[in-house]
Amino acid sequence: METEQRWIETYRTTLTPLWAYALRRAGGSRELAEDAVQEAWLRAVDRWSASGFPAEPLAWLQTVTRNLLADHFRRARPGSLEGARLDGTLEGRAPDAAAPLLQWALGRLPAREARLVEGYHLDGRDYADLARAERLTVRAVEGRLRRARERLRRLLAPYLQEDP
């Protein structure tokens, strides 16, 4: 396939899923998602022009986007998250207002633990799928995910609403 045509086709097939991925990870912030997608594509053009297209362009773009957003939330100060509250549980998706807080906390976990939490809770992947992706046993994924959630709870404890 001609290089220019390949760029166009790759852009068309990856933009919508990458945008949805970024928006979910950015807690619904359109501006932050747009910035992350744009930066990921700028890096792709730079990198792929030099070394060629990866086998899975969308996976490559999602990884870069995830890292960009994690860096963004890692730099956020907890004080700037004041008012963001969770409902006391990490099950299911966090409300949009709490997403920056959750992303901030995920940015403080080791990368492998953050990937497991994101994959299970945000992407809806099951233990077996995560085990294959991380080259672990299902039992190992269960244990690591349990420990990662406990670390998240400790990080988020000051921001969790108390039950009445």
C-alpha positions as CSV (number, residue, x, y, z in Angstrom):
1,M,0.0,0.0,0.0
2,E,1.3,3.5,-0.9
3,T,2.7,5.2,2.2
4,E,0.4,8.2,2.1
5,Q,-2.7,6.0,1.6
6,R,-1.6,3.8,4.5
7,W,-1.3,6.9,6.8
8,I,-4.8,8.0,5.8
9,E,-6.3,4.6,6.3
10,T,-4.6,4.1,9.7
11,Y,-5.8,7.5,10.8
12,R,-9.4,6.7,9.8
13,T,-9.5,3.3,11.4
14,T,-7.8,4.4,14.7
15,L,-9.2,7.8,15.4
16,T,-12.6,6.9,16.7
17,P,-11.5,4.1,19.0
18,L,-8.5,6.1,20.2
19,W,-10.7,9.1,20.9
20,A,-13.1,7.0,22.9
21,Y,-10.2,5.4,24.8
22,A,-8.7,8.8,25.6
23,L,-12.0,10.4,26.6
24,R,-12.7,7.5,29.1
25,R,-9.2,7.8,30.5
26,A,-9.5,11.6,30.7
27,G,-12.6,11.4,32.8
28,G,-14.8,12.9,30.2
29,S,-12.6,16.0,29.7
30,R,-12.8,16.7,26.0
31,E,-9.9,19.1,26.0
32,L,-7.5,16.7,27.8
33,A,-8.6,13.8,25.5
34,E,-8.0,15.9,22.4
35,D,-4.6,17.0,23.6
36,A,-3.6,13.4,24.4
37,V,-4.9,12.1,21.0
38,Q,-3.1,14.9,19.1
39,E,0.1,14.3,21.0
40,A,-0.1,10.6,20.4
41,W,-0.5,11.1,16.7
42,L,2.3,13.6,16.5
43,R,4.6,11.0,18.2
44,A,3.3,8.3,15.8
45,V,4.2,10.4,12.8
46,D,7.6,11.1,14.1
47,R,8.3,7.5,15.2
48,W,6.7,5.7,12.4
49,S,8.2,7.8,9.7
50,A,11.6,6.7,10.9
51,S,11.0,3.1,11.9
52,G,7.8,2.1,10.0
53,F,4.3,1.3,11.1
54,P,3.9,-1.0,14.1
55,A,2.1,-4.3,13.8
56,E,-0.8,-2.9,15.8
57,P,-1.1,0.8,15.3
58,L,-4.1,1.3,17.6
59,A,-2.4,-0.6,20.4
60,W,0.7,1.6,20.0
61,L,-1.4,4.8,20.0
62,Q,-3.4,3.6,23.1
63,T,-0.2,2.9,25.0
64,V,1.2,6.3,24.2
65,T,-2.2,8.0,25.1
66,R,-2.4,6.1,28.4
67,N,1.1,7.1,29.3
68,L,0.5,10.8,28.3
69,L,-2.6,10.9,30.5
70,A,-0.9,9.1,33.4
71,D,1.9,11.6,33.2
72,H,-0.7,14.4,33.2
73,F,-2.5,13.1,36.3
74,R,0.7,12.1,38.1
75,R,1.7,15.8,37.9
76,A,-1.6,17.0,39.3
77,R,-1.5,18.1,42.9
78,P,-4.0,16.4,45.3
79,G,-5.1,19.9,46.4
80,S,-6.3,20.6,42.9
81,L,-8.6,17.6,43.2
82,E,-10.5,19.0,46.1
83,G,-14.3,18.4,45.7
84,A,-13.8,15.3,43.6
85,R,-15.4,12.5,45.5
86,L,-16.0,8.8,44.9
87,D,-19.0,7.0,46.2
88,G,-16.9,4.8,48.5
89,T,-16.4,2.0,46.0
90,L,-14.1,1.3,43.1
91,E,-16.4,-1.1,41.4
92,G,-17.7,-0.1,38.0
93,R,-16.8,3.2,36.4
94,A,-16.1,6.3,38.5
95,P,-18.4,9.3,38.1
96,D,-16.9,11.9,35.7
97,A,-16.2,14.3,38.6
98,A,-14.1,11.7,40.3
99,A,-12.2,10.5,37.2
100,P,-9.3,13.0,37.7
101,L,-8.9,11.7,41.2
102,L,-8.9,8.1,40.1
103,Q,-6.4,8.8,37.3
104,W,-4.2,10.7,39.8
105,A,-4.2,7.7,42.1
106,L,-3.6,5.2,39.2
107,G,-0.6,7.3,38.2
108,R,0.9,6.6,41.6
109,L,0.6,2.8,41.3
110,P,3.3,0.8,39.6
111,A,2.5,0.7,35.9
112,R,1.7,-3.0,35.8
113,E,-0.8,-2.7,38.7
114,A,-2.4,0.4,37.0
115,R,-2.8,-1.6,33.7
116,L,-4.6,-4.4,35.6
117,V,-7.0,-2.0,37.3
118,E,-7.6,0.0,34.1
119,G,-8.1,-3.2,32.1
120,Y,-10.5,-4.8,34.5
121,H,-12.5,-1.8,35.8
122,L,-12.4,0.6,32.9
123,D,-12.1,-1.6,29.9
124,G,-14.2,-4.5,31.2
125,R,-11.6,-7.2,30.4
126,D,-11.8,-10.4,32.3
127,Y,-9.2,-12.1,34.4
128,A,-8.2,-14.6,31.7
129,D,-7.8,-11.9,29.1
130,L,-5.6,-9.9,31.5
131,A,-3.6,-13.0,32.4
132,R,-2.8,-13.6,28.7
133,A,-1.9,-10.0,28.1
134,E,0.4,-9.8,31.2
135,R,1.8,-13.3,30.8
136,L,0.5,-14.3,34.3
137,T,-1.8,-16.9,35.7
138,V,-5.4,-16.1,36.4
139,R,-4.7,-16.6,40.1
140,A,-1.8,-14.1,39.9
141,V,-4.0,-11.5,38.2
142,E,-6.6,-11.9,40.9
143,G,-4.0,-11.4,43.7
144,R,-2.3,-8.5,42.0
145,L,-5.6,-6.8,41.2
146,R,-6.7,-7.3,44.8
147,R,-3.5,-5.7,46.1
148,A,-3.7,-2.9,43.6
149,R,-7.3,-2.0,44.6
150,E,-6.1,-2.0,48.3
151,R,-3.4,0.5,47.4
152,L,-5.9,2.6,45.5
153,R,-8.2,2.6,48.5
154,R,-5.4,3.8,50.7
155,L,-4.5,6.6,48.3
156,L,-8.1,7.6,47.9
157,A,-9.1,7.3,51.5
158,P,-8.9,11.0,52.3
159,Y,-11.2,11.7,49.3
160,L,-13.8,9.0,49.8
161,Q,-17.2,10.0,51.1
162,E,-18.1,8.6,54.5
163,D,-21.3,6.5,54.7
164,P,-24.0,8.3,56.7
